Amino acid sequence: MDEVSGNLLVAEPFLKDSNFRRSVIYMCSHEEEGSFGFIINRRLKIDIAQITAFNYAGPDIPVYEGGPVQKDTLHMVHRVPDLLQGGLLISNGMIHGGSIEDALELIEKKLIQPFDVKFFIGYSGWGAGQLNKEINEDHSWLISPGWPDIVFHTDETAIWPDAIRHLGKEYEPWIHFPIDPQLN
């Protein structure tokens, strides 16, 4: 089951679920009892200073909708494990968790860059066996390598097409498919 953890779930182009339409999810855990990750290409119209109680005075840092579960929680994925302690190593030097306050302080002091950290409200979660069914039977998702250059991409509109390009040339036509083929 661990072929999903640390990788990306790339939504097939006609996925009807509005929570996940054209989404790319960085998967933090895929276990027998359930799975979770964060949508990395759904930027919200707020920045981190607007939603934290910390006295943050650094550059604007976007916040992303991590998914439809527990939208009252704030999560972080980063790629600076030598500077931010805590959290859980997922893959390719990327960590889930750690101190959000410490991350903001390091950004203010210019010891890490804002694009080394990604903040999420909520997460995407699946119960036991649910994600496997969506991948293997429903064919809603393809698995793509979880490269840091995609996870921390600063242009959220380029993430889904870039993830598809990493799947191989046979999937590149997906990039040009309309969201609703009935309107074509």
N, C-alpha and C positions, 0 to 999 in steps of 0.2 A: 504493500500500500504506500510505501514511502516514495514512489516515483512522482507523487504529486507535491509533497512538502518541498518548499524552497523553489518551486517552479511557478509558472503563470498558468492560470486558466484563461483561455481566450474564448469569448463567446462567439458561437457561430453567427453569421450575419443576420439570420432571421429569427433569433431567439425572441419569443413573444413577451417574456416576463420583463415588465418595465423596470424592475429593480436591477436587472442585469443586461439590458439591451446594449450591445456593442461594448461591453465592459471587459476589462482585463483585471484579474484578481491575483495578487501575490499571495500564495498559499503558505501560511505559517505552520499549519499542522494538518495532517490527514491520518487519522487513526481509525481503528475499527469502531470505536464508540462515537466518532464524529470528526468534523473538520472545520477549520476556520481560516480566514484570510481577509484581505482588504482590497477593495476596489481602488486601483491606483490611477484611474483616468476620469474620475468624476469630481472635479474641483468645485468647492462651494464658493459662494460670493462673500466669504468672510476670511479674515486672517487670524492668526493665532492670538494676537493681542486682544482681539474682541471677545475671546471666549475663555481666557485664563484669568485667574485671580492674581497671577504673578505680576509684579511691577516690571513689565517687559518694555524696553524702549529701543529695541533693535529694528532691523529692516522688516518689512512686511513679509510674512511667511504664510503661504496658502494652507488651507485646511481642506481635506478631501472627505467625501462621503465614503466611509469604509464599507458600508453595507446597511441593510435594513434592520439589523439586530442591535439592540441596546443603543439607541441613538442618543442616549444621555451619558455616554462614556467617551473619553478621549484616549487615543492610542498613538503610539509612535513606532516607526521603523527607522533605523539609522544605519549608516555604514562607517561609523567611526568608533569601533570597539575599544581602541587604545585610549580614547579621550572620554568616552561616556561609559561609566561602569553600570553593571546590572543588565538585566534583560536576558534574552535567550537567543543564542546563535541559531539562525535558520539555515542560511546557505550563502556562499560567495561573500563572506564577510558582512552579511546583513543581519541585524539584530532586531528582534521585536521586544519593545519595552525599555526599561531604564527610567531614569528621572527626567521628566519633562522640564522641570525647573532647572536642572543642571544643563540640559540641552540649550535652553533659552539663554542662560547665562554665558555659555561658551560661544553662542552665536553673537551675543552683544559684545563680547570681548574679542570677536573676530578670530577665535581659535578654531572654529569650525564654520563652514559655509552653510547658508540656509538650505542649499540643495543637497546637503548630506543627511538631511532629516526630512521625514514626511509624516505629517500629522493626520489622523483620521478620527472622524466622529462615527461611532458605531463600527460594526464589523459584519462580515458575511459568514454565516454559519450553516452547517448541515448536520442532521442527525445521523445515526448509525446507518450505513449503507446508502443513504440518500445521494451523496455526491457520486458514488460509483455508478449508480443507476443513471444519473444525468449524463455521465461521461460515456459509459459503455452501451447503454440501451437507448437513451433519448438522443444521444449525439449532440448535446447542447454545448459541450465544451471540448476544446482541444488543449493539450498540454504543450507548453512552450518553455524553453529554458528561462529561468528567473535571473536574467542578467541585470546587474545594478544599473546599467545605462538606460534600461527601460523602466525599472522600478522608480528611479529617481529623475526620470525625464521631466523637464520643466514645462513642456508644452503638452498638456493633457490630450489635445486633439490628435497628436501624432502617436500616442501610445498604442492604440488598437491597430492602426496600420503597420507600425513597426513590429509589433508582436506577431502579426500575421506574416510579415516578410521573413521573420525568423523560423516560421514553420516550413518554408520552402516555396519554390516557384509555383507549385501546383495550387497553392492557396492564394496567391496574389490577386486573382480575379475577384476574390471576396471584397477587397478594398473598394471596388467600384460598384458593388451591388447596392441597390437602393434599400433603405431601411424597410420599406413596405413594398414588396414586389407587385402587389395588386395595383399600386399607383403608377406603375411603369407603363 
